[in-house]
Amino acid sequence: MANKNNILSLLAMDKIMKKSGAYRVSDEAKEALRDVLEELGDKISKKADELSKHAGRCTIKAVDIHVAAK
């Protein structure tokens, strides 16, 4: 389901899938991967923001992303 507010491009999704070994990828598959990755990115970002605030920082650091992703 295409969302006009997407951040990630379909070209980036194509590159990710082809790098993983796919020969051909449908637009529907690219859109599905984009939706999943953007949703996951949103969840990780929110958790990382909570972690940085808990640590008394305004800035999200790489460690916050790594911990939030686990």
Contacts in CASP RR format, 6 or more apart in sequence:
PFRMAT RR
TARGET T0000
AUTHOR 0000-0000-0000
METHOD contacts of the structure
MODEL  1
MANKNNILSLLAMDKIMKKSGAYRVSDEAKEALRDVLEELGDKISKKADE
LSKHAGRCTIKAVDIHVAAK
1 31 0 8 1.000
1 35 0 8 1.000
2 31 0 8 1.000
3 35 0 8 1.000
6 34 0 8 1.000
6 38 0 8 1.000
7 38 0 8 1.000
8 34 0 8 1.000
8 37 0 8 1.000
8 38 0 8 1.000
9 34 0 8 1.000
10 27 0 8 1.000
10 30 0 8 1.000
10 31 0 8 1.000
10 34 0 8 1.000
12 34 0 8 1.000
13 25 0 8 1.000
13 29 0 8 1.000
13 30 0 8 1.000
13 31 0 8 1.000
13 33 0 8 1.000
13 34 0 8 1.000
13 37 0 8 1.000
14 25 0 8 1.000
14 30 0 8 1.000
16 33 0 8 1.000
17 25 0 8 1.000
17 29 0 8 1.000
17 30 0 8 1.000
17 33 0 8 1.000
18 25 0 8 1.000
44 65 0 8 1.000
44 68 0 8 1.000
44 69 0 8 1.000
45 60 0 8 1.000
45 65 0 8 1.000
45 68 0 8 1.000
47 68 0 8 1.000
48 60 0 8 1.000
48 64 0 8 1.000
48 65 0 8 1.000
48 67 0 8 1.000
48 68 0 8 1.000
49 60 0 8 1.000
49 64 0 8 1.000
51 60 0 8 1.000
51 64 0 8 1.000
51 67 0 8 1.000
51 68 0 8 1.000
52 58 0 8 1.000
52 59 0 8 1.000
52 60 0 8 1.000
52 61 0 8 1.000
52 64 0 8 1.000
55 64 0 8 1.000
END
